[in-house]
Amino acid sequence: MSHFAFIGAGQMARAIIQGLLAESSFGPEAVACLSKSGNSSAQLAQETGILCAKTYEELLESATVCVLACKPQQLDELEANLPELTAGKLIVSILAGTTLKTLRSKFPQARGIVRTMPNLPIRVGAGLTPFAIDKPLSDVDTDSVKALFESSGKFFEVPEDQIDAITTISGCGPAYFYKVVAAVARAGESLGIDQALAQSLAKETFVGAARLSEAVDTPADELAEQVRSKKGVTDAALNILEANELDAIFAEAIRAAKERACVLADNTKSFN
């Protein structure tokens, strides 16, 4: 009998399930999944030993927690009988831009709804998962949420009106840093450094910088100034970044992410 039912079997679902099985008291028999095509859920089931359901009825028959891990745009494509099948169950959503109000409209008989936005580093237990709830959770449901996310990194409750803004930082943030690492590596290659070495240097430098930032209370700007010396090598590089308004570039990118989250929310308003 499954306890957790996952609708969707992509990278986030995979990471959550792997953490759940590795660190909690739940075994593969407590988890089931179903994906749109059936291919990704079948592969995930083969790799982890969980159940690959063929229908929503099979997926949700014995589950007490339903995890929405499909794409936000697919919410209105889910079968019409889901509200009935999820009656009395806890809904946990990782759908970007999908509000508690929308989720409650879609699943009116759910006993509780949790909106979350985990980020990709949950794959290595270093994730951040903000969450918001539509009403207080029971102790049992609180334990279920902990089982899903506690092994994947840090998770914390926030007011729902902060979720979209937080998503642009922690949810999207890994992509920003990966792009920076890739750009630094390519710059190293342009100076004649071997490609593999340039990529390793860029990655390990950022890993080390992140560890130092985590270990001390010093703000990031001050850490940068500790590396910088007037008219030195780092100073020359930072002058270029500042002249090209690095802060403005990131601000524009993050605003675009926030606007997209709002669009996703608007696309699901038909349930409100």
Buried (B, 14 or more C-beta within 10 A) or exposed (E): EBBBBBBBBBEBBBBBBBBBBEEBEBEBEBBBBBBBEEEBBBBBBEEBEBBBBEEBEBBBBEBBBBBBBBEBBEBEEBEEEBBEBBEEBBBBBBBBBBBBBBBBBBBEEBBBBBBBBBBBBBBEBBBBBBBBBBEEBEEEBBBBBEBBBBBBBEBEEBEBEEBBBBBBBBBBBBEBEEEBBEEBBEEBBEEEBEEEEBBBBBBEBBEEBEEEEEEEEEEEEEBBBEEBEEEEEEEEEBEEEEEEEEEEEEEEBBEEBBEBBEEBBEBBEEBE
